C-alpha cells in the first residue's frame, strides 16, 4: 500500500536529478538515429533478419560494416539515458510516497533493458568487423545473439519498466488515466513478446513494445509530478 498518512511531510524544494522526459526523448532519438544512419549508409537496404539464410546474413554484415558500426554506436548510446531514466523515476516514485513493489519492479526492468541493449550493441559492433563476418556460421550465430538480447530481452525489460510506472500512476492518478491505461497495454504486449522465442509470427510485438514503450516513457516522463504536493494539485 502507499503510505500517504497526514503526518508525513514532503520537502518543498525542487527535486534533484535530470528530467526523465528529456532522458526518454534522448533515448528514443538515439534509437531513431541508429535506424536512419543504417538506412543512409546502406542506401536504403533493408536489415537482414537472422532467420534468413546464413549466407545472406553474412553478406549483409560483411558488405555494410560502417552501417552496422554506427547503428551499434547509436544503440549503445540509447541504453545509457534509459538506465538513468529508470533510476530517476524510481527515486521520484519513492519521493511521491509510493510504497508498493511497482517502483522496484520498474527499476529492475529498466536496468535489465539497458544492460541487454548494451550487450546487443556490443555484439553488433563485433559483427561490423570484416574478419568476423568471413565465417558464415559465426556471423549468423552472433546475429541471433544480437536479436535475442536487443529484441526479446530488451522489450520484456522495457515492459516491466512501463508497468512499474503505469500501475502506481493509474491508482494514484499521477498522470491522466488514459495514458496510464495505454502504458498497461504496452506493458502487457511487451511481456507477451517473449512468446516469439517459439512462435515466430509474434515477433510483430517487438517493435510495438520498443517504440510504443519509449514514446510512452517520453510522455509520462514529462507529466510525472515532482512532489506529493504537486500530485495532490493534479487530483480532481
Number of C-alpha atoms within 10 A of each C-alpha: 8 14 11 13 8 6 6 8 10 12 10 11 8 8 13 10 13 13 16 26 21 17 24 28 21 20 27 24 14 21 23 17 18 24 17 16 19 23 16 12 16 18 10 11 12 10 14 15 15 20 13 11 12 18 13 16 21 24 15 18 26 22 14 18 21 18 22 26 23 22 27 28 20 20 27 25 20 27 27 18 21 27 22 20 28 29 20 19 25 24 17 22 25 15 16 23 17 20 16 16 12 22 27 21 18 25 27 21 26 29 23 21 29 27 22 23 30 24 21 27 28 17 20 27 20 20 26 23 17 14 10 16 23 14 14 17 14 15 24 24 13 19 24 18 17 23 21 20 20 25 25 26 24 29 34 26 28 32 30 28 31 33 28 28 28 31 18 21 24 18 12 16 18 26 24 15 15 10 17 24 17 16 28 21 18 26 26 17 20 29 21 19 26 20 14 17 12 9 10 11 10 14 18 11 21 24 14 16 30 22 16 19 26 23 18 20 29 20 17 24 22 17 15 23 20 21 20 21 14 14 16 13 10 13 11 5
